[in-house]
Amino acid sequence: MSDTTSSARTHAVISRSALAAAAESAVQSGGTVADLRRDAWGHGVLAVAHAVTAAGASSVLVDSVGEIDALALEGITGTIDGVPDIDPDLLYGLPAGGDASALRPVMRLVGHVLSTKRLRAGDAVSYGYTHRAPADTVVALVTGGYAQGVVRALGNRAHVEIDGTERLIVGRVAMDVCVVDLEGTDVAVGTEVTFFGGMGPAARTLTQWAAITGLSAAELITVAGAHAVRGWEA
């Protein structure tokens, strides 16, 4: 995850421990069929299928016969006709109905700092100059734009997490990158930037994203996960 070119994609980092805990909680809450369509909402069909069936689910709903055949090789029953009845918010650790007290998010969406730049008060940022620095500061150019699911409406409104601190996305979100105000501090090129998920300040950022964009947490993670490079962590 050290690629620092402007075309570098975001990374959807899936926590094995969070997935196991979320699957257990979801199955214990009732139901037998889990919704794993759209590549398990961007989390990866095979890994989620293993976790949810290990927790006691009897089958998983997928998009194609090919996925059913692949799962059958793993001893997992898939269907394209079933009705999912396992709570997907619990399964994926999503904020339900705006409630940010759910389980730890299973997915963490991250980008990386490509470069930093010092701005003087009044200097403009990104296309259309929708943001001008109110004071001297440092900004970071970060991988992750609207082509990766970082919705354009988030510019000047949503925060990311860098080194454990929330930082504002400033200016318009571009196709593959966005700009983050470091508020006068500096960070090294390659520093990880968490858009949502994890255990720090960005853990419940999806609630903020949903309020800003009008999209559901499910829509946001599915799009972001589908356009990211998938990785794993404990």
Number of C-alpha atoms within 10 A of each C-alpha: 14 11 14 18 13 16 12 20 23 30 25 27 22 25 20 17 13 21 26 20 21 27 31 20 19 26 24 14 11 12 15 19 24 29 25 25 18 18 18 24 22 24 25 17 20 16 14 24 26 18 19 28 21 15 18 16 24 16 20 29 24 24 17 13 12 10 18 18 15 14 20 12 9 11 11 19 19 25 20 14 9 14 13 16 14 23 20 20 18 24 26 26 25 29 23 17 11 16 10 17 11 16 19 24 26 26 30 25 26 25 27 29 28 20 19 19 12 15 19 13 12 12 15 17 20 18 11 9 12 13 18 16 19 12 13 13 18 19 26 23 20 28 30 33 22 18 19 20 22 24 22 17 15 22 23 18 13 19 24 21 23 21 12 13 12 20 19 19 25 26 25 24 24 19 17 19 27 26 26 29 26 21 14 12 10 15 16 12 16 18 17 20 24 27 27 26 26 23 12 15 19 24 22 24 22 25 20 19 23 19 13 15 13 10 14 18 21 18 14 19 23 18 18 26 28 19 18 22 16 18 15 12 11 9
